[in-house]
Structure formats: C-alpha cells, structure tokens
Amino acid sequence: MSTHTVYRFTSRNGFDGLQAFQEPIPVAGKYEVLVKVRSVALNYRDVAIANSTYPVPVKDLVIPCSDMAGEVVQVGELADGFSIGDRVISPVSHAMLYGPAKDHINTLGGLKDGVLREYIALPAHATIKLPKSSHSFAQWASLVTTGGTAWNSLYGLVPLKPGQTVLVLGTGGVSLTALILAKAAGATVIITSSSDDKLEHVKSKYGADYTINYNTHPNWGAEVQRITNGQGVDNVIEISGTGTIEKSIEAVAWGGIVSVIGFLTTVPKEEMPDVTLLTLLKGATLRAVLSGSKQQLEDAVAFMGSRELQMPVDKTFGFNRDEIIEALKYVESGKHIGKDIQRLGQECLFDDPGDDPQHLPFDFTQSFNTSRSRRPRNHLKPVLEQQGAFETTQGVLNTPERCPGARYQLNSQTHRYAQSMRSMKDSLVDMCRPVQLSSFYE
Ligand SMILES: NC(=O)c1ccc[n+]([C@@H]2O[C@H](COP(=O)([O-])OP(=O)(O)OC[C@H]3O[C@@H](n4cnc5c(N)ncnc54)[C@H](OP(=O)(O)O)[C@@H]3O)[C@@H](O)[C@H]2O)c1
C-alpha cells in the first residue's frame, strides 16, 4: 500500500511535538477528490495551536494547518465538475459553505485534521477550482484563511464601496490581504505597523494611502481621525484584540464597522475598556468575523484571479520537519529575517513553481524537500549538474529569479530551455525515474 508523509502534533507545548508519520495515501470517495498538496501556508493560529494558546479546543494528534493549494490526482465517481490536474483550494471549514460560522468543530487543523500532509481527500462540495492566472500554488494557499477572513470583513455585513476608508492593523497576513482587496476595490487604506520599514514597503508595494507607526504614535486612533478629517474609517480590520480595541473604536466612523478578528494583544481585566459604551456612543457595529465561508472565499478567488492581484508570500520553506518548525518559529517571531527581508503576509511550506513554463515542475522541487528523498537527492546530483543546475547553499530547486537562495538553481541555458519547452517537465520526470527520486509520480 502506498504511503505518504503526514505531520501531527504529538504534544502541544511548543513545536517539538510536531512529528512525521507514514500513513496510507487516502482514496477519493464517491463524492471526493484526492488532492496532492503542493503548498501549505501558515497562519498565526497554527503557532497558537502548537503552543496551546489557541482559545478553541483542538483534537489530539491533530494534523495542523488549514491552508493548502494542490492539484487533483483522483476524482470520485460522483465528484462532478472536477478533472485530474485541476488546481484547487478548500475553505478552512468544510461545513461553512455559505452564511455565518455555526461552530468551531469543522475547522481544519483544529478539531478536524488539517492539511500538513502530502495528499488529502476533499469533499467535492468544499473544493474550489482555481481560475487560470499567474498565481503560484503558494499564493493561492496563502489566500485561504486570510482571503476568506478579509472578504468576510469587507463584504460580509455591509459591502465595502469605492471611496470608503479602511483601517488595517499591522502588516500580517489578514491585514495585507485586506489592504490588497480594499485598494483594488477603490477604497482608501490606512495601515499601522510597529516598523517604519514595513510601512514604507507596504506603501510602495501595495499602495497603502496612509501609514502610522503605532509605537511612535501610541494615540493612533486620534491620528486616524486627524487623517480622515474627523470622519473616521468605515471598517477597521481589528486583528489585535483587547489591547487595541479602544483605539479601533476611536478610529471608526459613526455607524462604521469594527471587524473583530484577532487576539494578539491583551490588557489586564481592570484595564479592559468599556467596549459596549464606546461602541454605543459611536452607533458603530462591533462584528466578530470567524474566517470566511466557501462562498466568500470563492468571491475572493474570482477577484484575485481576474485582477491578477498578487498575494504577499514572504518566504518559503521546505517540507521536512526541521524546516516546518523553522517556518513556525518565523511566524511566531514576527521579526525581520536578514537586513531587508520583512515578514509581510504569510509563509508557505514547500512552495511550488506553479505551471508557469519558466519554472520547473513542483514534484521535482518537492522531492528535494522531503525527508524521504534525502538519499535520492545525492543520487540525482550528477544528473542535475549534467543538466546545468548548480548547487547553492539553501532552499529548493528553482530558477534564480524565483528563489535566489535556492539549493539548486538553473544556469541560463537550462533556464531558457525550460522557458521554451514545457516538455521540460516530462524529460525531468523521466530523468528522475531511473534513480527513484520520488514515488510521488506514481
Ligand atoms: N477570526 C478569524 O477567522 C481569523 C482569521 C485569521 C487570523 N485570525 C487572527 O488574527 C490575528 C492576526 O492573524 P495573522 O495571520 O494576520 O497574523 P500575522 O500574520 O502573524 O500578523 C500579525 C501582525 O499583527 C501586527 N500586530 C501585532 N500587535 C499589534 C498591535 N498591538 N497593533 C497593531 N498591529 C499589531 C504585527 O504587525 P507589525 O509587525 O507590522 O507591527 C504582526 O505582524 C491572529 O490573532 C489570528 O489568530 C483570526
């Protein structure tokens, strides 16, 4: 029986509890599709689950993570509308297809097993086919939680209108996704951050209209009022929690919405603001947002795809245990890595080159990043070198443009070959077979 690598938390007192298991590859049921996972994106929630600080129950031995993008490799006989090779994602809860969340029970990577594995069988009704676009699997994976949540925040109650103003707190995944969606929808966006460098970056790269450093402007709620000439903002993407809620209400317009999303900061009970009175005095709506439904995620996918909005994937990691833990630590730290790389948006595991002809096929990349393929990698090295790839210090096989820190990169000749011939994929696959590089092709 064929097996695949599945990661589970054997304990949740930190990241050491993450362990790899070899388990049978699932088979697509009648109404299911079997998906080969190509990219997994991390959220702060995954860190909170590992540390047992997540405020919702989690199952024992959970397979973590909720966000993946992959490719259909098997279609159940009644899974209408899907074909082998379709690129897909699925929402964080397979039970939240439309309307509000009704429980926490079905969230992947929490009370239900998640996506940190090589294959997953998904119910066809909770699987979203991705449109043709330039987005990589990593970008699509990074849209799952943040896209659904941001879309729900901006459109779930009173739909955002062009010309309205949105305040997003911090430069994390949810906030940056909301920034990108709101800007593309014609809104004015104000963003806060602890870092001037990050603010500069989001201004130049994502077109934020106004930036506020919340450390140097501790009264940022008043600053938002100043920027908006006393109007306040129509929607606050409140990812931070009780530590910022008072200022978020200060920043919102009369009758506006504070979308309560996150729980990053807290205050002692005796310092808790009187949220009821503050909201009442503004005639505002304090609205909890629990991720997004499948329908909302589909809307976000359609918007992203048709407008070619590029998701902020900051850094990619391999799919072995050490690299996954490194990725979780990176999310936990929220710090810059290196001098000019900022932790903006989401981190993705085992990024793929997508189907862009200038990138090599993912399977090839993945085979360098799984613990199972450590040995075959050495066998393959001479073949690779013969083909013009050269070894660098870290990362994965990829083109220089795509992954400057790659372990293997293509020289310009091979790169041109890959660009001009989509059949590169097939020849590489053939090349790999004799050395049993990967059983994933089977
Ligand atoms: N309700 C839901 O469905 C839902 C969905 C997704 C996420 N969440 C929650 O939302 C929160 C954010 O998630 P994420 O994935 O976007 O996290 P993330 O990528 O880890 O981003 C966190 C960012 O928050 C910012 N931040 C921290 N403290 C802040 C403060 N006092 N004021 C303003 N910004 C602050 C920081 O930005 P700077 O570095 O720029 O300062 C940090 O980068 C988490 O609590 C997460 O669990 C909830």
The ligand as a Gaussian input file, in Angstrom:
#p B3LYP/6-31G(d) Opt

LIG

0 1
 N      -11.201000      35.341000      13.148000
 C      -10.623000      34.685000      12.180000
 O      -11.259000      33.994000      11.398000
 C       -9.171000      34.840000      11.988000
 C       -8.579000      34.511000      10.770000
 C       -7.218000      34.727000      10.597000
 C       -6.472000      35.222000      11.654000
 N       -7.077000      35.486000      12.846000
 C       -6.331000      36.051000      13.959000
 O       -5.945000      37.368000      13.568000
 C       -4.690000      37.681000      14.138000
 C       -3.723000      38.062000      13.028000
 O       -3.535000      36.935000      12.208000
 P       -2.444000      36.954000      11.038000
 O       -2.407000      35.580000      10.496000
 O       -2.675000      38.102000      10.141000
 O       -1.159000      37.202000      11.925000
 P        0.308000      37.517000      11.492000
 O        0.490000      37.308000      10.040000
 O        1.155000      36.796000      12.460000
 O        0.410000      39.081000      11.749000
 C        0.421000      39.632000      12.995000
 C        0.723000      41.117000      12.824000
 O       -0.039000      41.814000      13.776000
 C        0.553000      43.036000      13.988000
 N        0.374000      43.431000      15.384000
 C        0.810000      42.802000      16.479000
 N        0.485000      43.525000      17.564000
 C       -0.142000      44.634000      17.113000
 C       -0.674000      45.782000      17.713000
 N       -0.631000      45.957000      19.037000
 N       -1.248000      46.720000      16.938000
 C       -1.308000      46.552000      15.601000
 N       -0.797000      45.501000      14.967000
 C       -0.219000      44.563000      15.725000
 C        2.025000      42.919000      13.639000
 O        2.270000      43.840000      12.584000
 P        3.610000      44.699000      12.520000
 O        4.720000      43.698000      12.539000
 O        3.503000      45.438000      11.255000
 O        3.628000      45.601000      13.725000
 C        2.142000      41.487000      13.149000
 O        2.937000      41.359000      12.014000
 C       -4.285000      36.462000      14.948000
 O       -4.709000      36.625000      16.274000
 C       -5.054000      35.344000      14.283000
 O       -5.251000      34.246000      15.106000
 C       -8.400000      35.302000      13.029000

